[in-house]
Amino acid sequence: MQPIRPRVTDSITASSTTTTTPTTTRAGGRAIDSASARAHGRFVRRRRQPRQPLPLPRAPPPPPPPSRPASSSIRRTPGDRPAGRPIVDRRRRIDSKSRGMEFSALLTSAGINIGLCALFLSLYSVLRKQPHNYSVYFGRRLAEEKFRQQVDYFSLERLLPTAGWIVKAYWCTEEEIRRVAGLDSVVFLRLFIFSIRIFSITSLVCIFGVLPVNYHGKETNHGRIPAESLNVFTIANLKEGSRMLWVHCVALYVITISACILLYYEYKYISRKRLAHITGSPPDPGHFSVLVRSIPKSDNELLDDTIRNFFVNYHGSSYLSHQMIYRKGSMQKFVDNAERVYRKFVRVKMSSFGQSRSSNLSRCGLCGVRASSFQQYRNKFINSKKPDLSDPEVIEAQKDCPGAIVFFKTRYAAIVASRILQSSNPMLWVTDLAPEPRDVYWSNLWIPYRQIWLRKIATLAASVAFMFVFIVPVAFVQSMMQLDQIEQLFPSLKNMLKKPFFLKLVTGYLPSVVLLLSLYTVPPLMMFFSSIEGSISRSGRKKSACCKILFFTIWNVFFVNVLSGSVLNQLNVFTRPRDMPSMLAELVPKQATFFITYVLTSGWASLCSEILQVYNLVYNFFRKCIFCYRDDPEYGYSFPYHTEVPKVLLFNLLGFTFSIMAPLILPFLLVYFCLGYLVYRNQILNVYYPKYEMGGKLWPIMHSTLVFALVLTQTIALGVFTIKHATISSGFTILLIIGTVLFHQYCRHRFSSIFNSFSAQDLIEMDRDDEQSGRMEEIHKHLLDAYSQGTTNMDNSSSSRNGGAPIEMIMEDPAQDAQDSNQELCDAVKEVTGSIQEHADEM
């Protein structure tokens, strides 16, 4: 068969104005244009094809729809919108609800907090250089000579922000901090060191290992990262049955093993520090004293004689003396006011002497007597007011005496007496080791011992009730995360929420700010509950408040925020407690965005507010600039462990929980711990000073909370692995939970007894050293005056720095050396003044 030669024809349409492209039809029946035919000339000429009929004319294509501007500022009416197509704004809102917060909203919140941090730190570096702010930012170093000698002149350097305080805070050694602020501050800073170490490891593992797996979990087309939803960075982005869940299981093992190793090291290190603190500190009157309550009363003898006869009879070889506890009356209030006046007098005298260093006499009254002689007169006044046991009023007051402080000759005897039952009736002769003098909470010693258990139950019930009442503001915060609920609560904000910036601000920043402001009401109330609970020491009251705030924070900030919404509304938490792991596994990744912004607002901003001391700064400004007071107010605050320890532990819990769920939170937490370490070191060195010492007893609470965070993280991971049908990972996670619990039990049996009691070996060796060196008699003399209700708690304080001096003398007096050199002259003036007064009396 001969090849058919193709033939090109022009197809003309019925309309003379419309033409079509010349086409050619191949042997297979497919038409090609003339250009293609010429391109394939050789091949086409070898074939012949029968003539085909002319094709029908084609209809012109429809005109393209008018392009819409990219800004979408033109709003369509329902008539312009095609049928069945939703409005663009409505579709975007639906997508935003399903996708969650965008990455750009997180960047907005981070930018706001970074700006606030930079502003506050710059203000602090400038305000701390102003002489009228020394009382705010250098409370514990207020009386040092370099502050007294500075002249208030203008200098450009004072107006320039610097970072010198960061260098000084960083290079200060741990031993210097312990010597200045006590063991509790060292324990608190060790918590930051542990957090920095563990979350550095966690960030490396999860950012470079877990985060890419979460991001590429589902086969979707990812857009620009700022427009991505934060849900794509969480474990919720993984599909069920994914083989990549083993990465999360391995990361969980690495985090848990590293945390356990670091926790064991820290527990062992702090235990050694506590033992060294007990054996190396000056003699503590609390080690020789026992608080006795619920003393049986007798009609035949005074209560004072009853106590003496009992302890002479049963502890005759070790009993030294005792001191009765009386209710505060009008005389006691008068003495307290006199003590306040005395402290103000000391400050005025110091400032006056600093301004007139050339004077040879200290400005004390009319004759220039030294401050130490004023202290002697004050002590004589207080000793003259000691009760007389033969006075009928004293006999009547002993009937209402709640207890007494009994002194023993040795530490070992006092510890033994405080640990054993003194009577066959456990409700009589109740003994506890007395707190140190500056730690006694005198107002609670009047609480009858039989009421203490009722008070504890009542405060526990009140705390639990307040925890559930606080669900209301937390639910309001969660409603701010959803646009439809915001529009229902605030209809006037509909137009404003259409703007992207305000939408990101309301949903990404304001909820955590509202929650932070609500949490400011918690510490005062919990401290009040701990006060009426009946604690005999201020440190015990603060420790109790710390535990209450910790439980409250974990429940309301973490669990209620996670379980709010559909779970609490349907009461599934209470009706199905066995499904709690699966509920948490489903809901925790959804709340990752809120907790990231919470770390920014409650973490970064609160640190800057702490270092700026906003309240004290405003008060000092009004006091000196508005009311024109020249004296410096007292800013002698003890460190607020009851508020700061729960906050840091909560951030540790959030870091562990979201480490494999939403690793984006880890860099923000790591920045918080690094900044907090520097800020709190600066505050401990310059602002706060310890009024009393807890001896590092907060570390067992920290350790237990950190282990609970690990177990909670593993439980949530187990729920996620179960939902995702990862059977092997679930089995390994169960083994990890069992191992973590066993580790906690080992640490508790290995170290916790060191923080709850004293060893007989250490106490007996300390007693022997004091007896051999001849210090025991001096200690016994000091015991009789250590616990005095006639002086305030501050006056009874003694520290390792001053060897038992009153708290107002802890701060070094810049004029003390000059006063000592003029002692002879002052004594001579005193004698002359006394002789003149005697001559005037004779006349």
Secondary structure, 3 states (H helix, E strand, C coil): CCCCCCCCECCECCCCCCECCCEEECCCCCEEEHHHHHHCHHHHHCCCCCCCCCCCCCCCCCCCCCCCCCCCCCCCCCCCCCCCCCCHHHHHHHHHHHHCCEHHHHHHHHHHHHHHHHHHHHHHHHHCCCHHHHHHHCCCCCCCHHHHCCCCCCCHHHHCCCCHHHHHHHHCCHHHHHHHHCHHHHHHHHHHHHHHHHHHHHHHHHHHHHHHHHHCCCCCCCCCHHHCEHHHHCHHHCCCCCCCHHHHHHHHHHHHHHHHHHHHHHHHHHHHHHHHHHHHCCCCHHHCEEEEECCCCCCCCCHHHHHHHHHHHHCCCCEEEEEECCCCCHHHHHHHHHHHHHHHHHHHHHHHHHHCCCCCCCCCCCCCCCHHHHHHHHHHHHHHCCCCCCCHHHHHHHCCCCEEEEEECCHHHHHHHHHCCCCCCCCCCEEEECCCHHHECHHHHHCCHHHHHHHHHHHHHHHHHHHHHCHHHHHHHHHCCCHHHHHHHCHHHHHHHCCHHHHHHHHHCHHHHHHHHHHCCHHHHHHHHHHHCCCCEHHHHHHHHHHHHHHHHHHHHHHHHHHCCHHHHHCHHHHCHHHHHHHHHHHCHHHHHHHHHHHHHHHHHHHHHHHHCHHHHHHHHHHHHHCCCCCCCCCCCCCCHHHHHHHHHHHHHHHHHCCCCCCCHHHHHHHHHHHHHHHHHHHHHHCCCCCCCCCCCCHHHHHHHHHHHHHHHHHHHHHHHHHCCCHHHHHHHHHHHHHHHHHHHHHHHHHHHHHHCCCHHHHHHHHHHHHHHCCHHHHHHHHHHHCCCCCCCCCCCCCCCCCCCCHHHCCCCCCHHHHHHCHHHHHHHHHHHHHHHHHHHHC
